[in-house]
Amino acid sequence: MTDPRRALPSMTALLESEPGRALLTDAPRSLVLDAIRATLDDARRGGPRFDAAGEWLAQAASRVLDMQRLSLRPVLNATGVVLHTNLGRAPLATAAIDAMVRVASGYSNLEYDIDAGTRGSRYVHAVSLLRELTGAEDALVVNNNAGALVLALDTLARGRDAIVSRGELVEIGGSFRVPEIMEKGGARLVEVGTTNRTHLADYQRAISADTGAIVRVHRSNFALEGYVAEASAGELASLCDERGVPLIHDLGSGLMISLASLGLTGEPTAREAASHGGTLVTMSGDKLLGGPQCGIMLGTHAVIERLRENPLARAFRVDKLTLAALEATLALYREPPRALAEIPTLAMLGATVDSLRVRGEALLQQLGAITGVGISLDESTASVGGGAFPVAKIPSLAIALACESATKAERALRAGTPAVIGRVDGGRVLLDLRTIPSRDDELLRGAILAAFAS
Ligand SMILES: *Cc1c(COP(=O)(O)O)cnc(C)c1O
């Protein structure tokens, strides 16, 4: 079929052929033209040439499909990292998705007071649930936790000192470093203590008439062990109270209930963090909380009111879909067992190894034999991710694929639809089942078969 001497068909002939007209009814004309042109250009440069119009158009149709594919699309997270920032952090609960669809499909009372029949405020939504669930006096929801910190510093410490421990000047993700964010908030960074030890007295000595705030940052993605010391949130709150200085506590991940029943301990809940007097707590909505991307601020009515009045609050404001998803997610926490079952991040963290084994064995059976590939169900270690419980190793199970080239297989899995993101370890591809929802097992099976068929 590839005869370089053969003449190329004309664009017009291809468009007017029967398969050409069929493709035009399925896809926008501009895309079809671009795809045919690219296919013909390809042939001119030595690519495949065909006899029938149908073959040319089949080639063009596959290009059209590629062009129509949206940039942002679902993937299967087989990494075993439950809160994977690169893979969109928390998948949402069904209740949250339903709430978003309801609000997105029409108008809402986003900034309308239905009882009074007058203009309302978007800042009221989610506030009563946050107060009820955390005990905080008041709350404000912004776009993300980084924004929350900038807003807090700009409001409380612009042009003044912000005191922070040297042990907490951390980098959280690619683009988030505590000292840089503090600078963006307009505060002068005053470092106290040392990398491994910071005492209450260090903060005491640093407080002056120029102090805007003390900032406490959750270390999130690493643990300090050995000869270490730090002032507790409670001690810092008392000191701040005594000296009339605000305490900003960046909690990182928004832990709403204790996960001790899942073997995850040692991190404060939002309620505990908010229980220390005048502390302003900031946290993410899409980490352990398991909701949409947002930054949640909890504090006294007086402080939250100042934050709301800062013009920056307008720049960091959340949209209605976020508020809808957040409220519906928070509502699940009224019944903790329901939160553990229905919020996907918590359900994934809570899945027993036995339940993963049942799924894994069924998958192996359904996969059957694939030529040249050794398939087994292997022990694996999952992690929480998203800056919470950084040292927790969660026992898990992975589909292990041993084949001639694990890197090639990993690439083929990534190139499929949906893309499967796994990891290469010891010359095999490991697909951790903990981060795959059970309803996607069939999709995973199809993706594995397709990857090795290609
Ligand atoms: C993740 C994290 C942030 C950043 O939160 P975003 O919601 O991603 O902006 C800030 N501080 C801490 C301690 C974190 O763990």
The ligand as an SDF file (V2000), in Angstrom:
LIG
                    3D

 15 15  0  0  0  0  0  0  0  0999 V2000
   -0.2230   21.9590   50.9610 C   0  0  0  0  0  0  0  0  0  0  0  0
    0.2020   23.0060   51.8940 C   0  0  0  0  0  0  0  0  0  0  0  0
    0.0960   24.3570   51.5450 C   0  0  0  0  0  0  0  0  0  0  0  0
   -0.4190   24.7910   50.2100 C   0  0  0  0  0  0  0  0  0  0  0  0
   -1.8080   24.5510   50.1080 O   0  0  0  0  0  0  0  0  0  0  0  0
   -2.5800   24.7730   48.7290 P   0  0  0  0  0  0  0  0  0  0  0  0
   -4.0100   24.5230   49.0890 O   0  0  0  0  0  0  0  0  0  0  0  0
   -2.0150   23.8140   47.7700 O   0  0  0  0  0  0  0  0  0  0  0  0
   -2.3520   26.1850   48.3100 O   0  0  0  0  0  0  0  0  0  0  0  0
    0.4780   25.2850   52.4590 C   0  0  0  0  0  0  0  0  0  0  0  0
    0.9700   24.9340   53.6640 N   0  0  0  0  0  0  0  0  0  0  0  0
    1.0840   23.6480   54.0390 C   0  0  0  0  0  0  0  0  0  0  0  0
    1.6500   23.3260   55.3790 C   0  0  0  0  0  0  0  0  0  0  0  0
    0.6950   22.6230   53.1720 C   0  0  0  0  0  0  0  0  0  0  0  0
    0.8250   21.3470   53.5220 O   0  0  0  0  0  0  0  0  0  0  0  0
  1  2  1  0
  2  3  1  0
  2 14  2  0
  3  4  1  0
  3 10  2  0
  4  5  1  0
  5  6  1  0
  6  7  2  0
  6  8  1  0
  6  9  1  0
 10 11  1  0
 11 12  2  0
 12 13  1  0
 12 14  1  0
 14 15  1  0
M  END
$$$$
